[in-house]
Amino acid sequence: MAEKLKELVDSQIQSRKPPTWHYESRVKGEESFALKMECGRADNPSEIEDTFGCVLVVPNYSALGSAEEVVNSLFGRPAVRRPRDSSETAKDPTDFRFDDLRLYMRYPASEMTPPTGVEGTLFEVQIRTFLQHAWTIATHDIVYKSDQLSWRRERIAAQAKAALEQAEVTIAMMSALEKNDVLPETSKDYRRFNNIIESLRDHWDSEQLPTNIRLLAVGVDGILRDIGLSSDDLPAILDTGRTRYGGRHNLDWSPYRAIVRYLSEQHAAKFKRCLSRKGRGHVFVYPDVLSALGLDRTEAPRATFVDDVENQPSAAKSENALL
């Protein structure tokens, strides 16, 4: 029965969880089952809640509620929730023992599908963050399945748990913490990158920009600096380029491609010198850019190329993916 339950629950959770979440499950082995019974940790052999159990791992604390909603939407309200209330704990402030969110669910019957044979069966769903999961994996067998009890070992495991909990709190409060005056507000590099990001967003809609706009900004900053320009020059470059092409950017070009094209037209001498001189680092360019600069590939040792993708329907997205 446990194997059948595992098959059903695995399928349903895997189909609903986002790709950034992790999922794993297991059926309790016979030895573990028997030991739990013999040690008096189960009142009813047919109601051991973790004969089948699974773990749903989410990026951070802010996603715990979403994960709980997914589980409840699939299997109904839990028979038991531990802790009953996430805002209240029975632990002392100095206690850092295992405390993942645990939901004890009963597999629901459905009028829409044939009986499965596991309706009403109790199983456990643990929901934890990746940091909690890492701590559990790293310490569980060492602490709880060793041949001898060790106060020192459990103390060290608790210290590690405390450090990870502090990291979780820091991550959850990152947006608020960044507003304090203890740390510098920015740096020259970050100011340049943010200026470029602002210019990009002024000229392209979000769906036309790569997901990793930060990487695009760093790349554009490198080209501008190599040519002898700055992020302050970019708005005028983009405005002039857009005007030249009828008041809008070529939608078949990625933002990166548009920028290097505009640079080849508006700052040809500087761009040509940049590509022609030998040095560390390379600039990704297109054949039409070299043509505009009057260079061939042998005359541009700092340039790297791919075949011209101008006529491909997904050109902009393909080029963005290269960054």
N, C-alpha and C positions, 0 to 999 in steps of 0.2 A: 504493500500500500504506500509506503514512504517513497519508493522509487516512482510510482505513478504520480504522487503528489508533487514530487520534485520536477518531473517532466512538465506538468501543467503550470506550476508556478513559474518555473524558469521561462517558459514560453511567453507567459503573459507579461511578466516584468520586463523581459528583454525587449518586447515589442513596444513598450511604453516609455522606457527610460531614455533620456537624451544621450547622445553619443559620448558626452564628456563625463557621464557617470559610470561607475564600475559596479559590476554585479558578480557575485559568486554564491554557490550554495553547496550543501553537503547533507548526506544522510548519516545520522549517528551510527557508529559501528556497534556491533553486538557487545563487545567488551565494555565500551563506554556506557551503553544502555544498562548493562547488568550492574556495573559499578555504581551508577547513579541510584538504582533501585536498592542495592545492598547497603549503601551508605545513608539511606533514609531521606534522600533528596527528592523523592517523588511519592505522592500519596496514592496515585492511581496509575498502574502501568499503561493503561490505554489512553492516559491523558498527559503523558510527558510532552511538554510543549515544544521541545526542541529536537524530537526524533528526526524531524526534517527542519532545517533552518537555513536561512539565507541572509546575505549582507548586501545592502545597497549603500554605495559609497559616493558621496557628493563632494564638490570642490571645497566648500567652506560652510560655516554655520548658517549663513544666510539662505542656503539651499535645503536645509533640513526640513523646513515646513513644506516645501514643494514636494520633497520625496515622500513625506507622510501622506500628503494629499493623493499622490499617485497610488500608493498602497491601499489607502482607504477606498479610492474609486474602483479599484479592481476587486477587492475582497470584502468591502463593507467596513463597519466600525470594528475596531479590535475588541476581542474578548477581554483582554487586559493590556494596559499601557504602562510601561515602566520607563521613567517616572510617570506618575499620574498627571502631574502638572510640571511642565518644563521650567516654570518660573520659580519653583520651590524645590528644595532638596533636603534630604535627611542627613547629608554628609556634613562633617565639620569643615571649616575653611581649610584646615591642614590636611584633609583627606583627599588623596588623588587616585583612589581605586577606580576600577572599570565602571563606567557609567554611561555607556552608549544608550541611545534611545532604542527601546525594544518594544515591538508590537507583536502581540500574540493573537493570531488571526484564526478564524475557522473558515475552511474553504467553502464558498457559498454554492448552494444549489441554483440551477438555472432552468427556467421554463423554456428557454430557447434552444437548448442543446440536450442530447441524451445524458442520462446519469453517468457519472464518472467512477463512482464507487468510493470517492474520497470526501463526499459532501460531509461537512461538519467536523472534519479532522483538524485538530489544532496544530499550528506550526508557528515558528518564530521568524520575524523579520527584524534584523538589526539595521539601524540607519546610523551611519557615522561619516565623518569627514575623512579626507585622504590622510590628514595628519593623525587622526585617531586610528585609522586603519594601519598606518605605518607602525605606530607604537604597538598595536596589538600583535601584528605579524612579528615584529622584532623581539617582543618580550614574552609572548604567551607560553611557548613551549619551554623557554629557559626558566621562567618563574614557576609555572603551574604544573609542568610535567617533568620536573627534575626528580632525581632519586632521593634528594635530601632537601629539607626546608632550609632556607637561608634568609635570615633577617636582613643581612646586608644587601643581598640581591634584590629583595623586594623593596628595600629602601631606595636603591639606585633606580629601579623601574619607576617608583613613584616620583622621584626627582625628575626623570625624563618626561613623565606624564605632565608634571607641573610646567616644565619648560615649553612643551608643545601646547599646553592650554594657553600660556601667555602669548605664544605665537598666533594662536587662533584669535585671541582677543585683539591683538595688534592688527591682524588682517581685517577683522570685522570692523574695526574702528579706523581703518586707514584714511577714509575720506575726511573724518573729523580731525585725526591727528595731523594731517598735512597742513592744517590751518594754523597750527601753533607756531610760535616764533623761535622755538629752540633750534630748529634747523634753518639753513639758508633757504630763501624762497626759490631760487633758480640758479642757473649758471649761464655763461655766455653761450655755450653750445646749445643748451636747452632753449634759451631765448630764440636763437636762430631757427632751431627746428620748429618751434611753435609758430614763429612768424610764417614759415613756409606752409605749415599745415593750415593756418588761417587763410593764406592766399589760395591754396588748393580748394578749400571749401567755399571760398568766394566765387570760384570759377566752375566748379563741377558739383553736381548733385552727389549725394552720398553713395548711390548705387553705381555711379561711374568711377568711384574711387576704390582702391584696393582695401580689403579689410585691414591689412596691416599698413595703415597710412603713416605710421611712425617710420617704418623702414623706407617708404618712398621719400619722406621728408629728409631722412639722413642721406639717401642717395642723391637727391637733388642738391642738397647743401654741399656735398662733396664736389659735384660738377661745377657749381657756381664758384666755389673757392678755387678750384683748379684753374678755371678760366680767368679769375681775378675779379669776380663779382661777389655780391653779398646777397643775403636773403632780402635786404631792403630793395634790391633791384628787381626782384621777381614780380611784384605787382605790375610794374610798367611793362615788363617783358610779356606778361600774359595779356594785358590790355591791348598792347600793340599787335600781338599775334592774333588775337580774336578779331580785332578790327580788320586786319589784312585778309582774313578768311570769311568776310561777310558778316561779321558781328557774332559769330559763334565758333566754338572749337570743333574741329573735325571729330565727329562721334566714332569714327572708325579708328581713331588714334587713342591710345591710353594717355592719361595725363603726362606720364613720363615722356612718351614719344612726342607729344605736342611741345613739351618744354625743350627737348633737344633740337627739334625742328626750328622752333623760334630762335634758339640760340645760334643755330647755323645761319639764320637769315639776318639777325639783328647784331650779332657780335661775331661775325665770321672770322675776322683776323685773330681774335683772342682764342676762339674755339679751335681754329686750325693749328695755332701754336701749341695748344694743350695736347691735341691728338698726335702731333708730329714729333714732339720731343720724347725721348726715352725717359722712363722713370718708373717709380713704384706705383701700383694701382692702375686699373683700367677703366675705361668708359664704355658702356654699352651703347652702340649706335646702330643706325639702320643705313642701308645703301643709299637712300635718298638724301640722308644727311651728309654722307661723304660726297655725293655728287654736288650738293649745294656748296660744299666747301672746296670743290675742285681737287679732291684727294682720291687716290685709289688705296686699296688695302695695304699695299706695301709701304705707302707713305704715312701710314697712321699706326705706328707701333703700339700706342696706348689704347687703341680701339679694339673692342671685341664685338662679334657679329652673330646674328642668326639670319636665316633666309628671310627675305621680305615677306611679311604676313599681311600686307596692306589689304589684300583682296579677300582675306578670310573673314567670314561673318562674325566670328568671335574674337577678332583681333585685339580689341581693347582689353578684354578679360584675359586673353592669353598673355599679353604683354605685362599686365599687372601681376600675373602669377609669377613672372620671371623675377620680380623684385624681391 
